[in-house]
Amino acid sequence: MRNAETGAEQSTRARVARLILEHGPVTAAALGERLGLTPAAVRRHLDALLADEMIEHRAARPRAQRGRGRPAKLFAITDAGRSAFEHAYDDLAGSALRFLAGRLGEEAVAEFARSQVAGLVERLMPAMREVPADERVRVLAEALSADGYAASASKAHLGGEQLCQHHCPVAHVAVAFPQLCEAETEAFAEILGTPVQRLATIAHGDGVCTTHVSPHELVGVRESGPVHEAPGRARSEAGAGNMTIDDSNEDSSKETGR
């Protein structure tokens, strides 16, 4: 009986951790609602995950607070917690890419990275032609989630949409080989048919891989190709998965007729 209880506890705790990975930062109350657990049960699992350094406390943003009193605590996954979900063979993959770069150069790594995401492009492009423009980011997020990236789509504060990936199976390898992230971003632009900008990545230490997707209305007025920049000014907020982008450059480009 004791073994059965231990197994059930571990299973529930793993579900709590996965929900925090996919939807965090999140409150204890929200976790309880999703899992049908009592506040005491949620607290027990959260305390255990905190003790194991699988999760951590995050401060709530001021605009997320409602009413008076102490703001609700948020719980987010840590690097150690994310590592528990990482796919195996990171070391082997890293060694293989270092060998490839050493023998054939960095461009060979970039070509390999593009070949890795080519399957996603080939799989989604035919279907995307039938999907309305305002639904494409959601469809892409669902496809990425099915591949293990725990992705979500939301409207951006200053226009466009945000594609967030709460899990990256190749994050450890991408730290040394950013070509993997760059190829993925290029693929997103091709699949969605609109410029995109990578704001943050897990590989660079951010809590979430966040990509801003420009409105399709801008496609006809932009002279430049798809934008796929490295994480920049917005990285400090990436961990909360609610990135915003400064549209001042876009506004100035419209005024000059670009």
N, C-alpha and C positions, 0 to 999 in steps of 0.2 A: 504494500500500500504506500509505504514511504517512497519507494522508487517511482511509483506512478505519480505521486504528488510532485516529486522533484521534476519529473519529465514535463508535467503540465505547467509547472512554474516556469521552467526554462523556455517552453514553447510560447507562453504568453509574454514573457520578457522579450523574447526575440521579436514578437509582433509589435510590442511597444517601441522597440528600437527601430524597427523598419518604418513604422509610421512617422517617427521623428525624423528619420532619414528622408522620407518622401515628402513630408508635409511641414517639417519644422522650419523655423522655430515655432513651437506649438505649446499651448497651455495644458496643464494636467486635466482640466475640465474637458477640453476638446478630445483628449486621448480617451478619457473615460466614456464619453459619448460614442465615439467610434467603435470602441471595443466592448461596450456594455459592462464596464467594470465600475465598482464602487470607488469613491474617492480614496478610501483606505487602501484598496488593492492597487490602484494606480500609484499612490505614494510609495507603497512597498517596492514596486518594480522600479520606479524612478530613483529611489534611494539606492537600490542595488546597482543600477546603471551608473549613477553618479560616483558611487564608491569604486566601481571598476574603470572610471574615467572614460566610459563609452559615450556619455552625454555631458553637457555643461549648461549652466544657467546663462540666459541672455536677457539683457534689459529690454523692456518693451519700449517701442518708439512712442514719443509723446502723442503723436496723432492717433495712435492705436488705443490710447487710454480713453475710457468712457466713464463719466461720473467722477465722484470723488473717492478718496481712500487710496490704499496702497495698490499700485498696479499689479496685475497678475504676472506671475513668473512665467517665462518662456523657457523651453528646453530645446536645445539644438544638438545635433550629432557632433562628435569630436573627430579628429583625424584617426584616433584609435578605433572609434566606433565605425567609421567609414571603412577602415581597413578590414574589419571583420566581415564586410560584405564584398570585399574586392575579389575579383576572379583570380584564380591561381595562375602560375607561370609568369608573373611579372618579371622575375629575375631572368628567366629564359628569353622572354621577349626583348628585354633591355639588352641582353648580351647579343642577341641576333642583330638588333639594329645598330649597335656599336660596331659589330663586325662588318655590316653592310656599309656603314659610313666610312670605316677605315679602308675598305677595299675599293669602293666605288664613289665615295664622296657624299656630301650632304644632299645633293640633288637626288641621289638614289633613294635616300630616306623619304624625301618629299614625294617621289614617284610612288614608293611603296604605300605611303599614307593615303595618297589619292586612290590607289587601287583598293584600299581597304574600305573606303566609303563609296566606291563605285557601285557596289551591290545595293546600297540604300537608295542611291539615285535611280538606278535601273528599276528597282522595285516600286518606287513611289511616283516617278515622273508620269507614267501612263495614267495612273489613277488621279493625280493632281489636275490633269487637264479637265476632269469632270467635276472637280471640287470648286465651289465658289471661293473667290479670293479671300473673303473674310473668315473662311473656315479652314484654310490651309495650315495655319500654324497649329491649330488644335489637332488636325489629322497627323501632322508631323510629330507632335508631342506623343500622341498615342502610339505611333510606330516606334518611336525611340523608347518608350516605356516597355513595349513588348520585347525590345532588345536589351532591357536591363538598365536603362538610363534614368528611370523614375522621373520622367519629364512632365512639365505642365506648361500651359499657355495662359496668358493673361493680357489685358489691355495695359499699355504703358501710360504713365501719368501725362506725358506731353505729346501723345499721339503715337500711332503705331502699336505694336504688340511686343511682348516679351516671351521668349522661349527659355525656360529654366530647366536645367538638368541637375537633379539633386544627387545623382550618383554617376560616377564615371568609372567603368571597368578598367580603363587604361590610364588612370590619373597618375600612378607612380611612374609609368614609362614616359608619359607626356611631359613630366617635369624636365627630363633630359632631352626630349625630342618634341619641341613645340610644333613641328610639322604635322603631327597628328591632329592637333587642335585647328591648325590653319586649314588643313584639307577638309575637316569636318565643317568649318564655317563656310568655305567655298561651296561645299555640297548643299548646305542649307539655302544659300542664295540661289543656287541653280534649281533646287526643288521648289522653292517658294516663288521664284520668278520676280524677286524684288531685292533691293540692297539690304544687307544685314550688317550689323556691327557687333562683334564680340566684346562685351563689357567686362566680363570676369570669368575666370576658370578655376576649377578645383585644383588643377595642376599648379597654378600660381599661388595657392594658399587661400583662395576665396572659398566661402561656404557652399556656393552654388555656381555652376556654369551658366552664365546669363548672356543671352543674345538678344539685341534689339532688332526688331524686324520693321523696316520702314513701310509706311502705307503704300499700297499698290498705286495710288493716285500719283505718287512722285516718280514712278518709273519712267513716264513719258517726258518729264521735264529735267531729269538728271542726265548730264552728259557723261559722267564718270560711270565706271562699271560697279559691280558689287563691292561694298565696303566690308572688309574683314580685318579690323584693327585689333591689336593686342589690348588686354585690359589696361585701363588708364585711370582717369580721375575718379571714376565711380566705384573703385574696388572696395573702399571702406564700408560700403553698404551692401556688398554682394552677399554676405553671409545670411542676411535676412531674406534673400530671394525677391526683393522688391526694388530692383534697380530702376533708375530714371535716367534719361539722357537729355543733355543740353541741346536744344534745337536751335540755338542762336545761329549756328553756321548754316543750317538749312534755311532759316528765315532770311539771312543776308543773301543767300544764293538766289532765293526767289526774287528779291528786290532788284538784283542785277540781271534778271532775265534768264538765269541758268535753268 
